[in-house]
Amino acid sequence: MPKSISGRISALILALFVIQFIYFVITAFNDNGFAVIVSLVTVVPFVVLAGIIFGILGVKKETGIKKLIPVLTLMISAFYGGFAIYLIFFWSFGG
């Protein structure tokens, strides 16, 4: 567990990413894919911004193996952010 406040917040954001991923998978299999896309476009950009900020701060302040959680948060934030940007600007419904 990270010792700095920014490291602990990045651990909290990492847990939020895991919960979001579980929610997206359950929604995709139970409802329709459009609900997942709407959730990704509306919720993820705000969480990604916080994940990037606290991930960078956590990487700067943590040392050793405790740096793993902020690095994972930063990597997952970049992936979610890239996917959200792809859905917002580049993906279309085939038209």
C-alpha positions as CSV (number, residue, x, y, z in Angstrom):
1,M,0.0,0.0,0.0
2,P,1.4,3.4,-0.9
3,K,2.3,5.8,1.9
4,S,1.8,9.2,0.3
5,I,-1.7,10.7,-0.1
6,S,-1.4,10.9,-3.9
7,G,-0.4,7.2,-4.0
8,R,-3.4,6.3,-1.9
9,I,-5.7,8.3,-4.0
10,S,-4.3,6.6,-7.1
11,A,-5.0,3.2,-5.4
12,L,-8.6,4.4,-4.9
13,I,-8.9,5.5,-8.6
14,L,-7.4,2.1,-9.6
15,A,-10.2,0.4,-7.6
16,L,-12.7,2.7,-9.3
17,F,-11.3,1.6,-12.7
18,V,-11.8,-2.1,-11.8
19,I,-15.4,-1.4,-10.7
20,Q,-16.0,0.5,-13.9
21,F,-14.6,-2.4,-16.0
22,I,-16.9,-4.9,-14.2
23,Y,-19.9,-2.6,-14.7
24,F,-19.1,-2.2,-18.4
25,V,-18.7,-6.0,-18.9
26,I,-22.0,-6.7,-17.0
27,T,-23.8,-4.0,-19.0
28,A,-22.5,-5.2,-22.3
29,F,-23.7,-8.8,-21.7
30,N,-27.1,-7.9,-20.1
31,D,-28.3,-4.8,-21.9
32,N,-26.9,-3.5,-25.1
33,G,-23.6,-2.2,-26.3
34,F,-24.9,1.3,-26.7
35,A,-25.3,1.7,-22.9
36,V,-21.6,0.8,-22.5
37,I,-20.6,3.4,-25.1
38,V,-22.7,6.1,-23.5
39,S,-21.3,5.3,-20.1
40,L,-17.7,5.4,-21.4
41,V,-18.2,8.7,-23.1
42,T,-19.9,10.4,-20.1
43,V,-18.1,9.0,-17.1
44,V,-14.6,7.9,-18.1
45,P,-13.1,11.2,-19.1
46,F,-13.5,12.7,-15.6
47,V,-12.1,9.6,-13.9
48,V,-9.2,9.4,-16.5
49,L,-8.2,13.0,-15.8
50,A,-8.1,12.3,-12.0
51,G,-6.2,9.0,-12.7
52,I,-3.6,10.8,-14.8
53,I,-3.0,13.6,-12.3
54,F,-2.8,11.4,-9.2
55,G,-0.9,8.7,-11.1
56,I,1.8,11.1,-12.0
57,L,2.0,12.6,-8.5
58,G,2.1,9.1,-7.0
59,V,4.9,8.0,-9.3
60,K,6.9,11.0,-8.3
61,K,6.4,10.5,-4.5
62,E,6.5,6.7,-4.1
63,T,9.6,4.6,-4.1
64,G,10.3,0.9,-4.7
65,I,7.5,-1.6,-5.1
66,K,5.0,0.9,-3.8
67,K,5.3,2.7,-7.1
68,L,3.5,-0.1,-8.9
69,I,0.0,1.1,-8.0
70,P,0.4,4.6,-9.3
71,V,2.1,3.2,-12.5
72,L,-0.8,0.8,-13.1
73,T,-3.3,3.7,-12.5
74,L,-1.4,5.8,-15.0
75,M,-1.3,3.0,-17.6
76,I,-5.0,2.2,-17.2
77,S,-5.9,5.9,-17.3
78,A,-4.0,6.2,-20.6
79,F,-5.8,3.2,-22.0
80,Y,-9.3,4.3,-20.9
81,G,-8.6,7.8,-22.1
82,G,-7.4,6.6,-25.5
83,F,-10.4,4.4,-25.9
84,A,-12.8,7.2,-24.9
85,I,-11.2,9.6,-27.4
86,Y,-11.5,6.9,-30.0
87,L,-15.2,6.5,-29.3
88,I,-15.9,10.3,-29.1
89,F,-14.0,11.4,-32.2
90,F,-13.2,8.5,-34.5
91,W,-15.9,5.8,-34.2
92,S,-19.1,5.9,-36.1
93,F,-22.2,3.8,-36.5
94,G,-21.2,2.9,-40.1
95,G,-22.7,6.0,-41.7
